[in-house]
Amino acid sequence: MWPLTIISFMVCFVPSFQQFPRLCATREALLAKECCPRWEGDGSACGARSGRGFCQDVQVEDQPHGPQYPFSGLDDREKWPLVFYNRTCQCAGNFMGFSCGDCRFGYFGVNCNERRESLRRNVFHLTRAERIRLVSYLNLAKQTLSRDYVVATGTYREMENGSNPMFADASVYDIFVWMHYYVSRSALLGGPGNVWTNVDFAHWAPAFLPWHRVYLLHWEHEIRKLTGDMGFSIPYWDWRDAQGCDVCTDELMGGRNPQDPNLLSPGSVFSSWKVLCSRAQEYDNRGVLCDAKEEGPLRRNPGNHNHDLVEQLPTSAEVEFTLSLTNYDTGPVDRSANMSFRNTLEGQISWTTYVHTPTTSNTAPTLSGSDMQGSANDPIFLLHHAFVDSIYEQWLRRHRPSPSQFPDSNAPIGHNGGYHMVPFLPLHRNREYFISSKDLGYEYSYLLDASKCPYVWGFLFSLFVFMFAGTYCEDMVTSCPPFTVIWSKTQTLQMHLLNPWGLLFLFSCGSSLNHI
């Protein structure tokens, strides 16, 4: 079992950042349709006295969506968030949050005027101490109830248009599990079994990549607030060419239970986790929302679920083919889109092109042993989607698409460029995240330009530390972001550096080390 040195299993409350703010989940707020809480810093709504933001009417787009969802006024997610609130905090400058009490992505400090770039690294390049810290942070988030947010357990109609609020507490981690369920659930049309399944506000259409990008940014932000570790970044799992789930070890995301291959090893802290919102078909049959109650242990069985969905992990060649596609989306911009970067990356390739290629995003549901709506229960989901996001980032840098490539109209409901992402509060529009990660304050270690000569000297310095200075210096070096990537790459390349040909390779400065 991991030595979880920072974990307290006493349930406590900490600030969170998503879904329904607790202060806006009251009868009074719902009937007023206003979510403009006071900022604790000055006691005014949205921090207006301090110029952080103002309570304003929500402006929603009026562009038509595609024919995939033929209804209007039946689902609470339509024209988000107008069913629940028509006035929210609109934050100014670098401020963000449901009360404008936080900073925009990439900004830090009391006044949100400190610009910093975070570095997301390969999970296998983390030091042992960093891996322990990652698992500890995940478990802390699972054990800690969100102070600021709750989740909806009933529709607005079931809440009697706000007169009878139906919300439940959830942990910081489970807030995000619920969000992924809620955004992708079926539309409830009234009564048992009366649902519309061909609807998803975050998958199978253009918003897939921007939505998950925002999801990860908020999750990263919450871990920093929860732990006080402002240097934390989500690591990624580079699964290209992997022969199996190589993060499925007790040191990382949990190994397989030898007594039951569907369960996790008792040596992993994740074996004690309970899942929620994992029974989509049952909810559809009953015509209800997930009630956010525990539904049993976390299950996982890599490679033994729906083989029609994913037969193996994607290869480097398959990822490179996906990156070569020049159009972000095509045709009806849904799961039938042909030669579309987004659709290929999402794993729904046209039967006329690349038929047998299993691609990326469907990997997580298969690994988790759950349906897609409940796949965020598994912590692998975060590492997997961080790598998917890095592929999205590669494509943006390689093709430099015009903003017009993201459709403003006729995409499936929820996916037009101007649509507010469901169910985020604060509000984000899809097109706002059709931009480079560097504009949002983060970078991926394997995308850094490591072919420049200054990095060579950094490699040699880090190699010296690795070979002669021991664990103390290792922790010292990896605590400094500029040397973090150098350190991780050195651990990978140390054998090459110990021979003359490796040294010649380094000093030539002619080759890129990006893919390390």
C-alpha positions in Angstrom: 0.0 0.0 0.0 1.2 3.5 -0.8 2.5 5.6 2.1 -0.1 8.3 1.8 1.7 10.8 3.9 -0.6 13.8 3.3 -3.9 12.1 3.3 -6.4 12.5 6.1 -9.4 10.2 5.8 -11.5 12.6 7.9 -14.0 14.1 5.5 -13.7 17.9 5.3 -14.9 20.7 3.1 -12.7 22.7 0.7 -13.4 25.2 -2.1 -14.3 23.8 -5.5 -14.8 25.4 -8.9 -17.5 23.6 -10.9 -21.2 22.9 -11.4 -23.8 24.5 -9.2 -22.4 26.9 -6.6 -23.8 26.0 -3.2 -24.9 29.6 -2.7 -26.8 29.4 -6.0 -28.6 26.1 -5.2 -31.1 27.6 -2.9 -34.8 28.1 -3.5 -34.3 31.9 -3.5 -31.6 31.8 -6.1 -33.4 29.4 -8.4 -36.6 31.3 -8.3 -34.7 34.6 -9.0 -32.7 32.7 -11.7 -29.6 34.6 -10.5 -26.2 33.2 -9.6 -24.1 36.2 -8.5 -22.5 35.3 -5.1 -20.6 37.7 -3.0 -16.8 37.6 -3.3 -15.3 37.0 0.2 -12.6 39.6 -0.4 -14.9 42.6 -0.3 -18.4 41.2 0.4 -19.9 42.5 -2.9 -21.6 40.5 -5.6 -19.0 39.3 -8.1 -16.4 41.4 -6.3 -17.9 44.5 -8.0 -16.4 46.9 -5.4 -13.0 45.7 -6.3 -13.6 45.8 -10.0 -13.3 42.0 -10.3 -16.7 41.6 -12.1 -20.4 42.4 -12.2 -23.7 40.6 -12.1 -25.0 40.7 -15.7 -27.6 39.1 -17.9 -26.3 35.9 -19.6 -26.0 36.2 -23.4 -26.6 33.0 -25.3 -26.0 32.4 -29.0 -29.0 32.2 -31.3 -27.4 30.2 -34.1 -29.2 27.0 -35.1 -27.9 23.6 -34.1 -27.9 20.5 -36.2 -30.8 18.0 -36.8 -29.4 15.4 -34.4 -31.5 16.7 -31.5 -35.0 17.6 -32.8 -36.5 19.0 -29.6 -36.7 22.4 -27.9 -37.4 23.3 -24.3 -37.2 19.7 -23.0 -33.7 19.4 -21.7 -32.1 21.5 -18.9 -28.9 21.8 -20.8 -30.4 23.6 -23.8 -29.0 27.2 -24.0 -27.0 26.6 -20.9 -27.4 27.9 -18.2 -30.7 29.7 -18.9 -33.0 27.1 -17.5 -31.4 27.6 -14.1 -30.0 31.2 -14.2 -30.3 34.1 -16.6 -27.9 36.3 -14.6 -24.3 35.3 -13.5 -21.0 36.9 -12.7 -19.2 38.3 -15.7 -15.6 38.7 -14.6 -13.2 41.4 -15.8 -9.5 41.3 -16.7 -7.7 38.2 -15.4 -10.4 37.3 -12.9 -12.5 34.2 -13.1 -14.9 32.0 -11.0 -18.5 31.9 -10.1 -17.9 35.0 -7.8 -14.8 36.3 -9.7 -12.7 35.2 -6.8 -10.2 33.2 -8.9 -7.7 33.8 -11.6 -7.9 33.0 -15.3 -6.0 30.0 -16.4 -2.3 30.8 -16.5 -2.5 33.7 -14.0 -1.7 33.6 -10.3 -1.4 35.9 -7.3 -3.8 37.9 -5.1 -4.5 40.3 -8.0 -4.2 37.7 -10.7 -1.3 39.6 -12.4 1.4 37.0 -12.2 1.7 35.1 -15.5 3.2 31.6 -15.2 3.5 28.6 -17.6 2.9 25.2 -16.1 4.5 22.0 -17.5 2.6 18.7 -17.9 5.0 15.8 -18.0 5.0 12.1 -18.9 3.8 10.2 -15.8 6.7 7.8 -16.3 9.2 10.6 -16.0 8.0 11.6 -12.5 10.2 10.8 -9.6 9.1 8.3 -7.0 8.3 11.1 -4.7 6.2 12.8 -7.4 4.3 9.6 -8.1 3.4 9.2 -4.5 2.3 12.8 -4.4 0.1 12.3 -7.4 -1.7 9.3 -6.0 -2.0 11.1 -2.6 -3.6 14.2 -4.3 -6.1 12.0 -6.2 -7.1 10.2 -3.1 -7.4 13.5 -1.1 -9.7 14.9 -3.7 -11.8 11.7 -3.5 -12.1 11.9 0.3 -12.8 15.7 0.6 -16.3 17.1 0.1 -16.6 20.2 -2.0 -17.4 23.3 0.1 -18.5 25.5 -2.8 -20.4 23.2 -5.2 -23.2 20.6 -5.2 -24.6 18.5 -8.0 -28.2 18.3 -9.3 -30.1 15.1 -8.7 -33.3 16.1 -10.4 -34.4 18.1 -13.4 -35.6 21.6 -13.2 -39.2 20.3 -13.7 -38.7 17.9 -10.9 -37.5 20.8 -8.8 -40.9 22.4 -9.5 -39.1 25.2 -11.4 -36.9 26.0 -8.5 -39.4 25.7 -5.6 -38.0 22.4 -4.5 -34.2 22.3 -4.9 -32.8 18.8 -5.5 -29.0 18.8 -5.0 -26.4 16.6 -3.3 -23.0 16.9 -1.8 -20.1 15.3 -3.6 -16.3 15.2 -3.2 -14.0 17.4 -5.1 -13.1 14.4 -7.4 -16.7 13.2 -7.7 -17.9 16.7 -8.8 -15.9 16.1 -11.9 -17.2 12.5 -12.3 -20.8 13.9 -12.1 -20.0 16.7 -14.6 -18.8 14.1 -17.2 -21.9 12.1 -16.7 -24.2 15.1 -16.8 -22.8 16.5 -20.0 -23.1 13.2 -21.9 -26.3 11.7 -20.5 -29.4 11.0 -22.5 -32.1 13.7 -22.7 -35.0 12.8 -20.4 -38.3 13.3 -22.3 -40.6 12.3 -19.5 -41.4 9.0 -17.9 -39.5 5.6 -17.7 -37.6 4.7 -20.8 -38.6 7.9 -22.7 -35.2 9.2 -23.5 -33.3 10.6 -26.5 -29.8 9.0 -26.7 -28.5 10.8 -29.7 -27.4 13.8 -27.8 -24.1 14.7 -26.1 -22.9 18.1 -25.2 -19.2 17.2 -25.0 -18.6 14.2 -27.4 -19.0 13.1 -31.0 -18.8 16.7 -32.3 -16.5 19.8 -32.4 -16.6 20.7 -28.7 -15.1 17.4 -27.7 -11.5 18.7 -27.5 -12.2 22.2 -26.1 -14.6 20.8 -23.5 -12.1 18.3 -22.1 -9.4 20.9 -22.2 -11.5 23.1 -19.9 -12.4 20.1 -17.7 -8.7 19.3 -17.2 -7.8 22.9 -16.5 -10.4 23.2 -13.8 -9.4 19.8 -12.3 -5.8 20.9 -12.2 -6.9 24.2 -10.6 -8.9 22.4 -7.9 -6.0 20.2 -6.9 -3.8 23.2 -6.5 -6.4 24.9 -4.2 -7.0 21.7 -2.3 -3.3 20.9 -1.6 -1.8 24.4 -1.7 0.7 23.0 -4.3 0.6 25.8 -6.9 3.2 23.9 -9.0 1.0 20.9 -9.6 0.3 19.9 -13.1 -1.6 16.8 -14.5 0.8 14.3 -15.9 0.0 12.6 -19.2 0.0 8.9 -20.2 1.7 8.5 -23.6 0.0 5.2 -24.6 1.3 5.2 -28.2 2.6 1.7 -29.0 2.0 0.4 -25.5 1.3 -3.3 -25.4 -1.1 -3.0 -22.5 -2.1 -0.7 -19.6 1.4 0.1 -18.4 0.0 2.7 -15.9 -2.1 -0.1 -14.3 0.4 -0.8 -11.5 0.0 -0.3 -7.7 2.6 2.4 -7.9 0.4 4.4 -10.3 -3.2 3.8 -11.2 -3.7 0.4 -9.6 -2.9 -3.1 -10.7 -5.2 -6.0 -11.3 -6.7 -7.9 -8.4 -5.4 -11.5 -8.7 -8.6 -12.9 -7.2 -10.9 -10.9 -9.5 -9.5 -9.4 -12.7 -12.3 -6.9 -12.9 -11.3 -5.3 -9.6 -8.1 -3.4 -8.6 -5.3 -4.8 -6.5 -5.7 -4.4 -2.7 -2.2 -2.9 -2.8 -3.6 0.2 -4.6 -5.4 2.9 -2.7 -7.9 3.1 -5.6 -9.2 -0.4 -4.7 -11.2 1.3 -1.9 -12.8 3.9 -4.2 -16.5 3.7 -4.9 -18.0 4.9 -8.2 -21.1 6.9 -9.0 -23.1 7.8 -12.0 -21.9 4.6 -13.7 -25.3 3.0 -14.7 -26.5 5.0 -17.7 -28.8 2.3 -19.0 -30.5 1.9 -15.6 -31.1 5.7 -15.4 -32.5 5.7 -18.9 -34.9 2.9 -18.1 -36.2 4.7 -15.1 -36.2 8.1 -16.8 -34.2 9.7 -14.0 -30.9 11.5 -13.3 -28.0 9.9 -11.4 -28.6 10.5 -7.7 -24.8 10.8 -7.0 -24.9 7.8 -4.5 -22.1 5.2 -4.4 -22.6 2.3 -6.7 -19.9 -0.2 -5.8 -16.1 -0.5 -6.3 -14.1 0.8 -9.1 -13.9 -1.8 -11.8 -11.3 -2.2 -14.6 -10.4 -4.9 -17.0 -8.1 -3.6 -19.8 -8.8 -5.3 -23.2 -11.6 -7.5 -22.1 -14.7 -5.3 -22.8 -16.1 -4.1 -26.1 -13.5 -5.3 -28.7 -15.5 -3.6 -31.5 -14.8 -0.3 -29.8 -11.1 -0.6 -29.1 -8.9 -3.6 -29.9 -5.6 -2.2 -28.8 -4.0 1.0 -27.8 -3.2 3.4 -30.7 0.1 3.3 -32.4 2.5 6.2 -33.2 1.6 5.7 -36.9 -2.1 6.0 -36.2 -1.6 9.2 -34.1 0.6 10.6 -36.9 -2.1 9.9 -39.5 -4.6 11.7 -37.3 -2.3 14.7 -36.9 -1.9 14.9 -40.7 -5.5 15.6 -41.3 -5.9 19.3 -42.2 -9.5 19.8 -41.4 -10.6 20.1 -37.7 -14.1 18.9 -38.6 -16.0 18.1 -41.8 -19.5 17.6 -43.2 -22.2 17.3 -40.5 -19.4 17.6 -37.8 -20.8 14.7 -35.9 -19.7 11.0 -35.5 -20.1 10.5 -39.3 -17.6 13.2 -40.3 -15.1 11.9 -42.8 -11.3 12.8 -42.8 -11.9 15.0 -39.8 -9.1 15.4 -37.3 -11.6 15.7 -34.4 -13.6 12.7 -35.4 -10.6 10.5 -36.1 -9.1 11.4 -32.8 -12.4 10.6 -31.1 -12.4 7.1 -32.7 -15.4 7.4 -35.0 -13.8 7.0 -38.4 -15.8 6.7 -41.6 -16.2 3.2 -42.9 -14.6 4.3 -46.1 -11.4 5.5 -44.6 -9.2 4.0 -42.0 -11.8 1.4 -41.0 -9.8 -0.7 -38.6 -7.9 2.0 -36.8 -8.8 2.1 -33.1 -8.1 5.6 -31.9 -7.8 7.6 -28.8 -10.7 8.9 -26.8 -12.6 5.6 -26.6 -9.6 4.0 -24.8 -10.7 5.4 -21.4 -14.2 3.8 -21.3 -12.7 0.4 -22.4 -10.0 0.6 -19.7 -12.3 1.7 -17.0 -14.9 -1.1 -17.4 -17.6 1.5 -17.4 -19.8 3.3 -20.0 -18.5 6.6 -21.3 -20.7 8.6 -19.0 -19.1 7.0 -16.0 -15.6 6.7 -17.3 -14.3 9.6 -15.2 -14.6 7.5 -12.1 -11.3 5.9 -13.1 -8.2 8.1 -12.4 -6.7 6.8 -15.6 -9.2 9.1 -17.3 -7.2 12.2 -16.4 -3.9 10.9 -17.6 -5.4 9.6 -20.8 -7.2 12.9 -21.6 -4.1 14.9 -20.8 -2.4 13.0 -23.6 -5.4 13.4 -25.9 -5.2 17.2 -25.2 -1.5 17.2 -26.1 -2.4 15.7 -29.5 -5.0 18.4 -29.9 -2.2 20.9 -29.1 0.2 19.4 -31.6 -2.5 19.7 -34.3 -3.2 23.3 -33.4 0.5 24.2 -33.7 1.1 22.2 -36.9 -1.9 23.5 -38.8 -2.6 26.9 -37.2 -6.3 26.8 -38.1 -8.3 29.9 -38.7 -11.0 30.5 -36.0 -13.5 30.0 -38.7 -12.7 26.2 -38.8 -14.7 25.9 -35.6 -18.4 25.9 -36.7 -20.6 28.8 -35.5 -23.8 27.1 -36.5 -25.4 23.8 -37.4 -23.2 21.7 -35.2 -24.9 19.2 -32.9 -26.6 20.9 -30.0 -24.0 22.2 -27.5 -21.2 22.3 -30.0 -21.5 25.6 -31.9 -18.6 27.9 -31.2 -20.6 30.4 -29.2 -22.4 27.8 -27.0 -21.6 27.8 -23.3 -20.0 24.6 -22.2 -22.4 22.4 -20.1 -22.4 22.3 -17.1 -19.6 24.8 -16.2 -20.2 27.7 -13.9 -18.3 30.0 -14.5 -19.3 30.1 -18.1 -17.0 29.2 -21.0 -17.7 29.3 -24.8 -16.4 26.5 -27.0 -14.5 28.7 -29.4 -12.6 30.3 -26.5 -10.5 27.1 -26.2 -9.8 26.6 -29.9 -6.4 28.1 -29.1 -2.9 27.0 -28.0 -2.3 25.7 -24.5 0.5 28.3 -24.2 -2.2 31.0 -24.3 -3.9 29.2 -21.4 -0.7 28.9 -19.3 0.6 25.4 -19.8 2.9 23.3 -22.0 3.7 19.6 -22.6 7.2 18.4 -21.9 7.5 16.4 -25.1 6.4 19.4 -27.2 9.2 21.6 -25.9 11.8 22.5 -28.5 14.6 20.5 -27.0 16.9 20.7 -30.1 18.5 23.9 -29.0 22.0 23.8 -27.6 21.2 25.3 -24.2 19.3 22.2 -23.5 22.4 20.1 -24.1 24.2 21.7 -21.3 21.1 21.3 -19.1 21.1 17.6 -20.0 24.8 17.2 -19.0 24.2 19.1 -15.7 21.2 16.9 -14.9 23.1 13.8 -15.8 25.9 14.7 -13.4 23.3 15.3 -10.6 21.6 12.0 -11.5 24.9 10.0 -11.4 26.6 11.6 -8.4 24.3 13.7 -6.3 21.7 11.3 -5.1 18.1 11.6 -4.1 18.4 14.9 -2.2 19.6 16.7 -5.4 17.0 14.9 -7.4 14.2 16.5 -5.4 15.9 19.9 -5.6 16.3 19.7 -9.3 12.8 18.5 -10.0 11.2 21.2 -7.9 12.4 23.8 -10.5 10.2 23.8 -13.6 13.0 24.6 -16.2 15.0 21.6 -15.0 12.0 19.3 -14.5 11.8 18.3 -18.2 15.6 18.1 -18.4 15.6 15.8 -15.4 12.9 13.5 -16.8 14.5 13.3 -20.2 17.9 12.6 -18.7 16.5 9.6 -16.8 15.3 8.3 -20.2 18.5 9.0 -22.1 21.1 8.3 -19.5 22.3 5.1 -21.2 22.8 6.9 -24.5 24.8 9.6 -22.7 27.2 7.1 -21.3 28.8 6.3 -24.6 30.7 8.5 -27.1 28.0 8.2 -29.8 25.4 9.5 -27.4 27.5 12.5 -26.5 28.2 13.2 -30.2 24.4 13.1 -30.7 23.9 15.7 -28.0 26.6 18.1 -29.1 25.4 18.0 -32.7 22.2 19.9 -31.7 20.8 18.6 -34.9 18.1 16.3 -33.6 15.0 16.9 -31.7 14.4 15.2 -28.4 10.7 16.1 -28.4 9.3 12.6 -28.2 11.1 11.6 -25.0 
